[in-house]
């Protein structure tokens, strides 16, 4: 067994990693000016991140007496993430010294990821449950906000409130 053993003289290791990755992002914006002093803006964003890795590792540990040990493993890892955000904001100058902004925002995040770890024993791949896992993550964020700004020669005031509600679900389980 190699774990915790440092009596070997040489390590020969071969690592082959094949990665496939896509990362896409899209934005859609809309602006509407009611007057010179007030406007409505809307933004929606979408991101998709898709990642797969297949990794093969083979290591040979050589001791001073020419005896050697082999260890080998394979991993299959993947992650798929989808993010959607959308917000609408209304802003207006109330007078020459003050302005008001208010809006709502929503975010939805979903991630599915997994890693399958296989130990190679006598040329056979055997699942290693201890190093394998599935992880799913879902989060929704709902927010509203209001921001008031006042500026004069005497002082500047900026006050804001942003209540937010988060809903989070995640699950981490061993590979069955």
Secondary structure, DSSP 8 states (H G I E B T S, - for coil): --TT----SEEEEEEEEEEEEEEEEEEEEEEEESSSSEEEEEEEEEEEEEEEEEEEEEEEEE-TTS-EEEEEEEEEEEEEEEEEEEEEEEEEE-SSSEEEEEEEEEEEEEEEEEEEEEEEETTEEEE-GGG-EEEEEEEEEEEEEEEEEEE-SS-EEEEEE--EEEEEEEEEE---
